[in-house]
Amino acid sequence: MTTEYSGSGDLGRTLELLWHGKGQPTRGPKPGLTLERIVVTAVELANREGLPALSMRRVATQLGVGTMTLYRYVPGKGELLDLMLDHVNGPGEDLQAHRGKDWRTSMEFVAQGSWALYTGNPWLLQVSQVRPVLGPKSMAGLEFALSALQDVPLTGQEKIGLLVALDAYIVGAARTHVLQQEAAAHTGLSDEEFWTAQVPYLERAMETGEYPHIAALPDDAFSMSGEDVMRYGLRSLLDGFQKLIESRES
């Protein structure tokens, strides 16, 4: 599912834009055009039409400027993608209300925010962020998460391990959820049509007695929503970390 990679542009120029930004050139560009507006427009385009539609030309068209005008602000698509990633990876507006909460409540807040991020911006699931270019917004999110873990008896490596495990789980759950939502559009079959076509074969399979555990499942066994499944797994994952923390405290 990965089609793009973070850090694929000029790293130095990307970092300069992330941390110092860029003012409006004195000549040429359309009045009112800013780096922030370019990034927001690019995110909107990716959300609306998918990551393959993202290009400097398409973003420029959306902004009503020439493509060369865009290059006065952003060197290229690689740098633009990293700006987009930092823009959406920032902590939510309700961050302040969650400061000072216990570590588990904070981790649930972080996980819910990540779920909303990935399901609300499906193009993110197509970007490999194994080498993230850290900007101010993504750093603010990491700072919040670590502040919530400051008093737990875990080493620095273990705290980062907890956050990585949490993010990996949410990314996987979100990817499955998004793919399920997109399946009907890609295949032309609704969920009901897809499963109805399989019913006669599954019924005959159950009659053979070769699948007793599947046959014993209640009718609602597969009825959990993607978010319900995510919450169930999240609770179990945090239960495991809680046992580890409690064992260190005793």
Sequence and secondary structure as in RCSB ss.txt:
>XXXX:A:sequence
MTTEYSGSGDLGRTLELLWHGKGQPTRGPKPGLTLERIVVTAVELANREGLPALSMRRVATQLGVGTMTLYRYVP
GKGELLDLMLDHVNGPGEDLQAHRGKDWRTSMEFVAQGSWALYTGNPWLLQVSQVRPVLGPKSMAGLEFALSALQ
DVPLTGQEKIGLLVALDAYIVGAARTHVLQQEAAAHTGLSDEEFWTAQVPYLERAMETGEYPHIAALPDDAFSMS
GEDVMRYGLRSLLDGFQKLIESRES
>XXXX:A:secstr
   EETT S HHHHHHHHHH     SSSS TT  HHHHHHHHHHHHHHH GGG  HHHHHHHHTS HHHHTTT S
 HHHHHHHHHHHHTS  TTHHHHTT  HHHHHHHHHHHHHHHHHHSGGGGGEE SS    HHHHHHHHHHHHHTT
TSS  HHHHHHHHHHHHHHHHHHHHHHHHHHHHHHHHS  HHHHHHHHHHHHHHHHHTTS HHHHTS TTTT   
HHHHHHHHHHHHHHHHHHHHHHHH 
